[in-house]
Amino acid sequence: MRNWKIYLMAGKKYIQRSLSYIGIANSLMIGILFLESRGIQIDVKRFGLFIIIGTLSGLVIAGFVEDKLFGLFEEESRFSAVRNPILMEIKRDIKEIKEKLK
């Protein structure tokens, strides 16, 4: 019975990863459309690779700044850990062991 849950969660993880890549591609297209609506013509065939590398570099820098300066990843992880049923079970077990040792 538990097997199907493992496959379902693995599939969900793969879908979420692919959606993040689709989101990056979507952001690129929206950026190009925005610039073209402002009258800036971009030759995508000529500058496409540069645009992709520049956008990915910008995302990496933004992620680094968010992680190192603001520490949002740590807070997000801490919040997720509080709601994680496995970690809650481990905390409960540790608390019971500590009480038995007293």
N, C-alpha and C positions, 0 to 999 in steps of 0.2 A: 504493500500500500504506500509506503514511503518513497518507493522508487519513482513514481510518477511526479511527486513533488520536486524531487531533485532535478528531473529533466525539465520540469516547468520553470524552476528557478534559473537553471542554466540558460534556457531559451530566453527568459526575460532579461538576463544579464547581457546576452549577446545583442538583443534588440535595443536595449538602452545604449550600448556602446555604438551601434550603428546609427542610432538617432542622433547622437552627439556629432558624428561625422557629417550627417545630413544637415544638422544645424549650422555647422561651420560653412558648408557649401552654400546653404541658403543665405547666410550672412554675407558671403561674398557677392552673391547675385543681387541682394538688396542694396549693398554698397555701390555696386556698379550702376544699378538703376537710379539710385539717388543722385549720383554724380552726373549721369546723363540727363536727368530732369533739370539739373542746374545749368545745362548747356555745355558740360564738359564731356567731349567725345573720347571714348576709350577704345582703342583697337585691342580687343580681347585676344585675338589670335597672336598679336605681336607681344603684348605685355602680360598675357595670362599667367605664365610661370612666375613672373616677378610679383604679380598681384597675390598669387597663392602663397609664395614664400614670405612676402611681406605681411600678409594677414596671419599666417601661422606664427611668425616671429612675434607679432604684436600680441597674439593670444598667449604665447609662452611667457612673454614679459609681464602681461597683465596677471596671469596666474601666479607668477613668482612674486610680484608686488603684493598681491592679495594674501598670499601665504606668509611671506616674511614680514611685511609691515603691519598688516591688519590682523593676521592670525585667524581668519574666518574658517579655515579648514579645521583647525583644532576645535573651535567652538561647535562647528557642524558635527564633527566626529563625537564630541562629548555629548551633544544632544541626541545623536543617533544611538549612542551606547546606553543612554538612560532608558531608551525605549526597547532595547534589544532583549528579548525574552531569555536568551541563553545566558547573557551576562547577569540578568536579574536572578536567574536560578543559581549561578555561581556565587553571587553575593549572598544569597540566602543560605547556601550551604556553608560558606565561610563563616557567616554569623553564627550558625548552629554549632560549628566546630569550636569557635571561640567560646561560646557559652558552655559547652561541655568541658572545655579545658579549665574553666574558672573554678 
